[in-house]
Amino acid sequence: MTNTENTRKTILSGIQPTNTPHLGNYLGATKNWVDMQASYDCVCFVADLHAITVRQDPAKLRAQTRQTYALLMAMGMDADKSILFVQSHNHHHAELNWVLSCFTQFGELSRMTQFKDKSSKGEDSMNAGLFTYPTLQAADILLYQADLVPVGADQKQHLELSRNIAVRFNNAYSPTLVVPEPHIPKAVGKIMSLSEPTKKMSKSDDNPNASVSVLDERDVIIRKFKRAVTDSEAQICYREEDEAKAGINNLLSIYAAVTGKAVAEAEAEFAGRGYGEFKEAVGAAVADVFEPVQREYARLIEDKAHLDACMKSGAQRAMRISGKTLAKVYRKVGLLSIDN
Ligand code: TRP
């Protein structure tokens, strides 16, 4: 092949199907993946194997997996152009995970902050999967020889471990695995909780008004924004690092991100206007962005045959790439092959 496809870098990311994605996931992650399809070969998957490190209701997990996959497509992930699949549909992830676990130090896993956080909360429910989760993530990345992985702060340490494992493997044998680099997406201010704007918007927040789901209806979205916590200053201006302004800063960032305007433009647009009116406008702008996603989602989720066909072909395409890496790894470590 002489086309440019060969020179394009591969970028890879995964999303857990544990809850419906919210505005923070959309602006901070999935929207970037959609945009990156123009310049990279994208590998994108629903990380259902990661989700079972915490006990899940089986029927709900199945439904959420399908929902997350359909939502990725509805947001603009192109199942033909990109490789879009469900992690458990490709058994190479679990297989490479085993081999790489033999190249991961106990101490490295013990130092993972996510593991330390979780284990300090509820020791009783700790399982080995929660401990080895980062090795599975390394397998996800290294199987596709990904050049780049978009990382937020919470995933930096996991990517660092993937790099260490790749280097360790390559040093033990010969260059086999591409050592992935972090890809820092262009800055969208961190999206904060609507009810506690000094905290990050989170899927697991108990307060339903804290976050806006991609599937929330228009009036629900607007209502949540109207309730957003602000301050009593009555000044719609962005003041970095000023905790009192955290609510307004967040709303301005959101408005700028969903409309594609600069924060300064947004400030000018609302100068002298009241908070009530401003909050409603931000809610409406968010609803405008989600509306086409929701419409496309409703269509996709009804068309089970099409969705299944996309998942199947995505998994097959994924396996063609990951199979090559796995075969190389098996050979290098000395596993005997019967396919000559
Ligand atoms: N651990 C990631 C999360 O919780 C999801 C994930 C799994 C992932 N495998 C990955 C992200 C590989 C990037 C690359 O959000």
Boltz pocket constraint, residues with backbone or C-beta under 6 A from the ligand:
constraints:
  - pocket:
      binder: B
      contacts: [[A, 12], [A, 13], [A, 14], [A, 15], [A, 16], [A, 47], [A, 50], [A, 136], [A, 137], [A, 140], [A, 141], [A, 149], [A, 150], [A, 155]]
      max_distance: 6.0
